[in-house]
Amino acid sequence: MMWYNLAKAQSFMPTDGTEIAKQVDNLYGFLLITSFIACVLVIGGMIYFVHKYKRKSDNDKTAYISHNTTLEFLWSFIPLVIFLIVFAWGWYIYQDMRTMPKNAIEISVLGKQWAWEIEYKNGYKAVNEVVVPIGKDVKLLLAAQDVIHSFYVPSFRIKQDAVPGRYTALWFNANKLGEFHIFCTEYCGTSHSGMIGLLKVVTQEEFNSFMEKGQEEGQLPLVKRGEKLFALKACASCHSVDSPAVKVGPSLYKKFGSDEILEDGSKVAVDENYIRESILQPNAKIVKGYPRGIMPTFQGQINENELGALVEYVKSLSGK
């Protein structure tokens, strides 16, 4: 690990607050060391040969130099092996970063000009401050109200765009207590540089106290708000929520996390983005066996917070 410590000392990387951050630093350190060695070999070799074979008199003639098959093979094969190692290593880390763990604590994050609005399952809201327990998997469900934003925590080495019109997600498992900076790394307007926040990693006891306090100060839990809105919009008149029974539209009972077969025979995963699209653009994907044009669009009738609550309610019907 000597090369890793050297890379850390020279690069002045932020404190690594997750295991994935350490893996990213290891890969970065490997790239630094191999790049340095390659630079020494190429530039150093060039300087050596320029000095060794420089012309010493006007009568010197260039010697006939034939090729060397072994050298030509090695200077092509060795870099190829290094590139493949870097590719496989980076792919492994990327897969780890993008595979969302089951039973993670879910927190909704809404990016808007120019702040991060945080909402917990119990309905408690905060601005520019995320509080999570140490040693627990946390999934952030990102959305944007106006333009593209990008949620970035340098100490965790994670970054994900928040895009209008869809959900994106990232996850982490913090292994160090403390406060870590949050930045927006996508230029989003006049006060882009001021769109910063804090991610606080606390003990489980402190997190439980925080959630209890938040419940006292907060609104209805997300699921309850979604259930109330579901009834207000008369969604239950077309969709079953407590059984697979078919009404005008498909049943939503235990639907989240499964696959739907569409009218063209293709399959689609019932996830947050599918639910969102079905609410705002109901004719985009029609479930097989159901007529087109029956469900009205709710585009412009509900805001991002209400949409998130509806999605959370449909997710709760799966019983997971």
N, C-alpha and C positions, 0 to 999 in steps of 0.2 A: 504493500500500500504506500510505498515511498513516493511513487509518482503522484498518487492522489493527494498526499499532504503537500507536495510541491505545488500542485495545481491550485490547491486551496490557498496557499500562502501567496501565490502570485496573482491570482484572479480576484481576490477580495470579494468572493461570492457572499451573498447574504446568508445569515444563519439558516441551516437546513432544519425545517420543522417537521418533516415527514420522512418516511423511509424512501418514498419515491424521489424526494429531493436529493437524498444521498446517492441514489442510483443515477440520477441525471448528472450530478457532480462527478461521479466516477467516469461516466462516458465522456463528459467534457474534459476531464483530466487526461484521459486516454488520447483524445483528439489533440490536446495541447502537446503532449509528450511526443506522439508519433509525428506531428507536424514539425516540431522542433528538430527531431532527428532527421526527417526528410530535408529540412532546410539546411542543416549542417552538411549533410551528404551532398546535396546539389550545389549549394553556394560554395561550401568549403572545397568540394572537388573541382569546381570551376576555377576558383582562385589558385588551387594547387597546380592544375594543368596549365593555366595561363603562365604561371611563373616557371614551371618546369620546361615547357616547350616553347618559350618565347624565342623569337628570332634574335640570334646573337651577332650576326654579321650579314653583310649584303650578299655573301655567297651561299648562305644557308638555303637549302631547298627543303620543301615539305616532304617528309617521309611518307612512303606508301603504307597506309594503315588499313588492314583488312578487318572485317567484322568478327565479333566473338559471339557465337551462338549461345553459349552458356550465360554470358552477361546479359545479352538481349532478352533471354528468357526470364532471368531473375528479376531484372528491373521492370518487367511487365507483370510477372506472376506474383511477386511479393506485394506490390501495391493493390493488386486485385484481391488477394487474400485479406489484406487490411480493410479494404472497402467493404467486403462481404461481412467481415466481423462487425464493423461499425453498423452496417445495415441491420444485421440480425439483432445486435445489441439494442439499437434504437427501436426496432420493431417490437421487441420484447417489452421495453419500458412503455412504449406507446400503447400497446395492448393492455398493459396493467393499468395505465392511466384512464383508458377509455372503457374498461369493463366495470360497470357499476356494481358494487357489492349489494347483496340482498340484505334486507332489514336495516339499511342505513337510515340515519336520522335525516329526514328531508326538510330543507329550508328553501322557501321561495325567495328569489332575488329579482327585483324589477329595476332595471336601469332606465333612468330618465334624465333629461337635462336639468340639473347636473348633480345627481345624487344616486345612491343605491338605497332602494327601499326594501327592507328585510321583513319577511313575515313568517312566523312560526306556525306550526300546526294548531296551536291553541288560540290562534287569532292575534297574538301579540305582535305589534309592529315596531320597528326601529328604523332609523336612518343612518346609513354609513357605519353601522356597527353590527358585526356578526359574533355571537357568543356560542362556543361549542365546547363539549367536554373532551378531555384528553383521552387518547386511546380508543376512540369510537369512530366508526365509519360515518362520514357525513356526506350527503348528496345535496348539491345546490342545483335547483331547477331555475334556470335563467330565462328571462324574457326582457323585451325592450318596449318602451312606450312610444318612442318617437323615432330615433335613429339608431344605428349600430353602436353599441358600446362593447367594451371588452373587459371582463373581470379578471384581474391579475393579482396574484399573491406571490411576490418574488421569493419569499422564504419557503414556500411550498413548491415552487417551480411549476405552478399550474396557471393556465390562462385559457379563457374560453370566451368567444364572442357571444353577446346577447343580441339577437337579431329580431327586429320587428316582424310579427306575424307567425312566429314559431317558438318552440321551446328548445333550448339546448341545456346540457348538463355537464357537470364535472363533480369529482369526488376527491376526498382526501381523508387521511387519518393522522391527526396531529399527535406527535409524540413528545412535544415540549410545551411547557406552560409559558404563558406570556402574551404579549400583544404583537401582532404582525400587520404590516401595512397592506392596504388594498388600493390598487390604482385602476384607472380606466386607461387602456393602452390603444384605444381607437379614437382618433380625433372626432369629437362629437359636437363641436361648436365653441362658442366664446369662452366658456368657463371649463373647458375640458381639463385643464391642469388642476383645477380645484375639486375635481370629482374623485376624492380620496376617502378612505375609511379605515377602520380598524377591525381586525379579526382577533378576538380574544379567546385564548385557549385556557379553560379553567378546570378545576377538579369536578368530578361527577356531583359531589355534594353542592358545590357552588352553582353548577348548571341547574340542578334540581330546584334550588332556591330561586334562581333567576327565572325559571319557567313558572314557578308558583307566583312570583311577584308579577310576572308578565300577564298571567291569567287574570289576576285581580285588576290590572290596569287595561287589559286588552278587550277585544270584542268577542263575539261568539267564535268558537273554533272554526277553522276553515271548512271542515266537513259539515258542520251545522249550518253555516252560512250558505254553503252550496245546496244543501237539502232544502233550505228555505227558499232559495232562488229557483230551484228545480220545481217546487210547488207553485211559486208565484208565476212562472212562465208556462205553467200547465204542461210541463214535459211528460208527467206521468200519464196523461191521457193517451199518449202514443207509445210510450216505452215502459215495459215492466221493470221493476227494480227489486222484486222479492221472489221471482220465479222465472223460469225460462219461457213462460207463456208468451205467445206472440200477440201483439196488438197491431196497430197501424205500422209501427216501426219495430226494429229489432229489440229484443230484450237486452237490458244493460246488466242483468244479474250475472255476477261472476264473469263479466266480459273482459275486464282489464287484464292484460297479460296473456291473452289468448290470440288466436288468429281468426280473421273474418274472411270469408270467401266472397269476392265481388262478382258483379254481374258478368264480367268478362272471363271469369274462371280463375283469376289471379288471387293471391292471398295477400293480406296486409296485417301487420302486427297492430293490435289495439294498445297503443301507448299514449302518452300525453299529447303528442303532436297529432295523432289520428283523432283523438277526442276533440281537440281544439279545432281542427279542420272541419270535423263533422258539425260542429256548432256554428262556425262562421261561414263555411262553404259546403252545405249539406249535399250538394249535387256533384261534388268533386269525386267522391268514391261511393257508389251505390252498392249496398249489400245484395247479394244474389237472392232473388225471390221477392224483392220489394220494389214498388213503383218509383220512378224518378219524379222529382218535383213536388213531393208531398210535404216534406219538412221545409218550413220557412227558414230563411237565414236570420241570424241574430247579429250580423255585422252592423256595428254602429249603435246597437241597443244595449250592449253591456261593455263595461270597461275591463281593463286587464285584471284588476283585483277580483271582480265578479267572475270572470272567465276562469281564473285560477281556482276559485272556490268550487265552481261547477265541476272542473276537472278532478279536483280532490274528492268530491262526493262520488263521482262515477268510479274512481279508483277504490273508494271504500267499499263499494258494492261487491268487489271481488272477494272480500273477507280476508285479504292478506294484510 
